[in-house]
Amino acid sequence: MMTCGKGVKYKSSVDAFSQILKKEGFASLYKNVDAHILLYTGRIGVFMVTFCVMDGIISWMEEKEKKEGSGGGDQSSSRIIDIKWRTSTTSTR
């Protein structure tokens, strides 16, 4: 165990847990929980927004394909390339 030049305070993890509970109380085990909650709330928020946007785009593309009626086969990659090509060629006019 690293102690930064000080003596060893605890014999094991169980000993450390019991000494901290006796000296500082149960609340000391959750000292920086609020910072972690804020950190992970932001991450989860970004994930959920990204997931919902991508889900909407994929659903829109599938509905568009059903309406147009594709020629059959798995053309998902060529469909994406075709959409990118159409938008880049039509925007220059």
Backbone as JSON, one array per atom type, in Angstrom:
{
  "sequence": "MMTCGKGVKYKSSVDAFSQILKKEGFASLYKNVDAHILLYTGRIGVFMVTFCVMDGIISWMEEKEKKEGSGGGDQSSSRIIDIKWRTSTTSTR",
  "N": [[0.85, -1.17, 0.0], [0.59, 2.21, -0.86], [1.83, 4.98, 0.91], [2.88, 7.52, 0.92], [5.23, 8.2, 2.38], [4.35, 8.13, 5.0], [3.39, 6.19, 7.88], [1.92, 2.88, 7.73], [-1.55, 2.79, 7.75], [-3.68, 1.02, 7.75], [-4.46, -2.46, 8.07], [-5.75, -4.18, 6.34], [-8.25, -4.23, 3.71], [-10.73, -4.6, 4.89], [-10.17, -3.83, 7.52], [-9.57, -1.13, 7.03], [-12.06, -0.2, 6.13], [-13.66, -0.61, 8.44], [-12.35, 1.08, 10.31], [-12.64, 3.61, 9.13], [-15.42, 3.87, 9.19], [-15.81, 3.98, 11.98], [-14.32, 6.3, 12.77], [-15.1, 8.45, 11.0], [-17.71, 8.07, 10.2], [-20.71, 6.84, 8.47], [-21.48, 8.46, 6.3], [-19.11, 9.42, 5.27], [-18.19, 7.6, 3.44], [-19.37, 8.28, 1.1], [-18.36, 10.7, 0.02], [-17.63, 12.17, -2.41], [-19.73, 11.72, -4.14], [-21.64, 13.36, -5.39], [-20.22, 14.73, -7.4], [-19.56, 12.64, -9.11], [-22.1, 11.82, -9.88], [-22.99, 14.07, -11.34], [-21.09, 14.01, -13.41], [-21.59, 11.51, -14.73], [-24.27, 11.84, -15.39], [-24.21, 13.78, -17.39], [-22.77, 12.38, -19.38], [-24.51, 10.21, -19.9], [-26.69, 11.62, -20.81], [-25.74, 12.74, -23.25], [-25.27, 10.37, -24.63], [-27.91, 9.3, -24.8], [-29.26, 11.26, -26.33], [-27.79, 11.13, -28.74], [-28.31, 8.46, -29.42], [-31.12, 8.5, -29.8], [-31.39, 10.32, -31.93], [-29.95, 9.01, -33.98], [-31.47, 6.66, -34.15], [-33.87, 7.71, -35.07], [-33.05, 8.67, -37.59], [-32.32, 6.28, -38.88], [-34.78, 4.91, -38.84], [-36.28, 6.65, -40.44], [-34.92, 6.38, -42.86], [-35.44, 3.67, -43.42], [-38.24, 3.69, -43.69], [-38.48, 5.36, -45.92], [-37.22, 3.79, -47.82], [-39.02, 1.64, -47.96], [-41.28, 2.91, -49.02], [-40.34, 3.75, -51.54], [-39.67, 1.33, -52.65], [-37.39, -0.92, -52.99], [-35.02, -2.56, -55.19], [-34.52, -5.07, -54.22], [-32.47, -7.36, -52.3], [-29.6, -6.79, -50.17], [-28.9, -3.63, -49.78], [-27.89, -1.67, -48.13], [-25.45, -0.28, -47.63], [-24.88, 0.8, -50.15], [-27.11, 2.39, -50.46], [-26.76, 4.42, -48.55], [-24.45, 5.64, -49.56], [-25.51, 6.48, -52.0], [-27.42, 8.37, -51.14], [-25.72, 10.31, -50.0], [-24.31, 11.05, -52.32], [-26.34, 12.11, -53.94], [-27.18, 14.35, -52.45], [-24.85, 15.87, -52.47], [-24.48, 16.42, -55.19], [-26.82, 17.74, -55.95], [-26.8, 20.05, -54.43], [-25.03, 21.8, -55.59], [-26.18, 23.04, -57.74]],
  "CA": [[0.0, 0.0, 0.0], [1.37, 3.44, -0.92], [1.46, 5.85, 2.03], [3.55, 8.82, 0.75], [6.2, 8.43, 3.44], [3.76, 7.97, 6.33], [3.24, 4.8, 8.29], [0.74, 2.17, 7.24], [-2.69, 3.04, 8.62], [-4.64, -0.08, 7.77], [-3.88, -3.79, 7.86], [-6.41, -4.78, 5.18], [-9.37, -3.41, 3.26], [-11.78, -4.71, 5.9], [-9.73, -2.97, 8.61], [-9.74, 0.26, 6.59], [-13.5, 0.06, 6.11], [-14.17, -0.5, 9.81], [-11.78, 2.26, 10.96], [-13.27, 4.8, 8.55], [-16.78, 3.95, 9.75], [-15.73, 4.39, 13.39], [-13.8, 7.66, 12.93], [-15.75, 9.49, 10.21], [-19.13, 7.8, 10.02], [-21.16, 6.21, 7.23], [-21.55, 9.46, 5.22], [-17.77, 9.65, 4.7], [-17.99, 6.67, 2.34], [-19.99, 8.88, -0.08], [-17.94, 12.11, 0.02], [-17.63, 12.81, -3.73], [-20.75, 11.1, -4.98], [-22.32, 14.37, -6.19], [-19.41, 15.0, -8.59], [-19.71, 11.49, -10.01], [-23.47, 11.86, -10.43], [-23.01, 15.09, -12.38], [-20.28, 13.54, -14.52], [-22.25, 10.45, -15.46], [-25.52, 12.35, -15.94], [-23.87, 14.4, -18.67], [-22.42, 11.34, -20.35], [-25.7, 9.46, -20.26], [-27.51, 12.53, -21.61], [-25.19, 12.79, -24.6], [-25.52, 9.06, -25.23], [-29.33, 9.15, -25.12], [-29.59, 12.15, -27.45], [-27.19, 10.54, -29.93], [-29.04, 7.23, -29.75], [-32.45, 8.84, -30.31], [-31.23, 10.94, -33.25], [-29.56, 7.97, -34.94], [-32.62, 5.78, -34.31], [-34.81, 8.42, -35.93], [-32.52, 8.7, -38.95], [-32.41, 4.93, -39.44], [-36.2, 4.63, -39.08], [-36.68, 7.46, -41.59], [-34.34, 5.77, -44.07], [-36.15, 2.42, -43.69], [-39.56, 4.03, -44.2], [-38.3, 5.89, -47.26], [-36.93, 2.66, -48.7], [-40.25, 0.87, -48.15], [-42.15, 3.67, -49.91], [-39.78, 3.74, -52.88], [-39.62, -0.05, -53.13], [-36.04, -1.19, -53.5], [-34.92, -3.65, -56.16], [-34.23, -6.32, -53.55], [-31.1, -7.54, -51.86], [-29.13, -5.93, -49.1], [-28.23, -2.49, -50.39], [-27.83, -0.63, -47.12], [-24.28, 0.57, -47.79], [-24.99, 1.57, -51.38], [-28.17, 3.38, -50.25], [-26.16, 5.54, -47.83], [-23.57, 6.31, -50.51], [-26.38, 7.13, -52.98], [-27.99, 9.55, -50.51], [-24.66, 11.31, -49.91], [-23.99, 11.51, -53.65], [-27.44, 12.95, -54.4], [-27.17, 15.64, -51.77], [-23.69, 16.67, -52.86], [-24.62, 16.88, -56.57], [-27.96, 18.66, -56.09], [-26.56, 21.3, -53.73], [-24.18, 22.68, -56.39], [-26.97, 23.71, -58.79]],
  "C": [[0.89, 1.23, 0.0], [0.89, 4.39, 0.18], [2.13, 7.21, 1.97], [4.46, 9.14, 1.93], [5.65, 8.3, 4.84], [3.66, 6.49, 6.65], [1.96, 4.19, 7.74], [-0.4, 2.34, 8.23], [-3.59, 1.82, 8.79], [-3.94, -1.4, 7.48], [-4.46, -4.45, 6.61], [-7.57, -3.86, 4.77], [-10.53, -3.46, 4.26], [-11.46, -3.84, 7.11], [-9.9, -1.5, 8.26], [-11.21, 0.66, 6.63], [-14.04, 0.27, 7.53], [-13.62, 0.74, 10.53], [-12.41, 3.56, 10.42], [-14.68, 4.96, 9.08], [-16.76, 4.44, 11.19], [-15.34, 5.86, 13.54], [-14.66, 8.72, 12.24], [-17.24, 9.27, 9.99], [-19.46, 7.27, 8.62], [-21.15, 7.19, 6.05], [-20.19, 9.7, 4.57], [-17.48, 8.71, 3.53], [-18.53, 7.24, 1.03], [-19.61, 10.35, -0.24], [-18.07, 12.78, -1.35], [-18.66, 12.22, -4.67], [-21.42, 12.13, -5.88], [-21.54, 14.7, -7.46], [-19.54, 13.86, -9.59], [-21.09, 11.46, -10.64], [-23.55, 12.89, -11.55], [-22.22, 14.65, -13.61], [-21.03, 12.52, -15.36], [-23.6, 10.89, -16.02], [-25.27, 13.01, -17.29], [-23.55, 13.38, -19.74], [-23.64, 10.58, -20.82], [-26.63, 10.33, -21.12], [-27.04, 12.61, -23.05], [-25.44, 11.47, -25.32], [-26.97, 8.92, -25.67], [-29.74, 10.03, -26.29], [-29.04, 11.58, -28.75], [-27.94, 9.3, -30.38], [-30.38, 7.55, -30.37], [-32.36, 9.46, -31.7], [-30.89, 9.88, -34.29], [-30.7, 6.99, -35.18], [-33.65, 6.42, -35.23], [-34.35, 8.45, -37.38], [-32.64, 7.33, -39.61], [-33.86, 4.57, -39.74], [-36.69, 5.38, -40.31], [-36.17, 6.84, -42.89], [-35.07, 4.47, -44.42], [-37.54, 2.69, -44.24], [-39.48, 4.55, -45.63], [-38.03, 4.76, -48.25], [-38.18, 1.83, -48.96], [-41.19, 1.59, -49.12], [-41.66, 3.64, -51.34], [-39.76, 2.35, -53.48], [-38.27, -0.35, -53.76], [-36.08, -2.4, -54.43], [-34.61, -4.98, -55.53], [-32.76, -6.43, -53.17], [-30.74, -6.57, -50.75], [-28.32, -4.8, -49.7], [-28.05, -1.35, -49.41], [-26.62, 0.28, -47.31], [-24.37, 1.4, -49.06], [-26.07, 2.64, -51.25], [-27.6, 4.61, -49.54], [-25.25, 6.33, -48.76], [-24.41, 7.08, -51.53], [-26.99, 8.4, -52.4], [-26.95, 10.65, -50.4], [-24.34, 11.88, -51.28], [-25.07, 12.45, -54.16], [-27.4, 14.32, -53.74], [-25.98, 16.48, -52.19], [-23.84, 17.18, -54.29], [-25.76, 17.88, -56.72], [-27.7, 19.99, -55.4], [-25.71, 22.26, -54.55], [-24.96, 23.43, -57.45], [-27.59, 24.98, -58.32]]
}
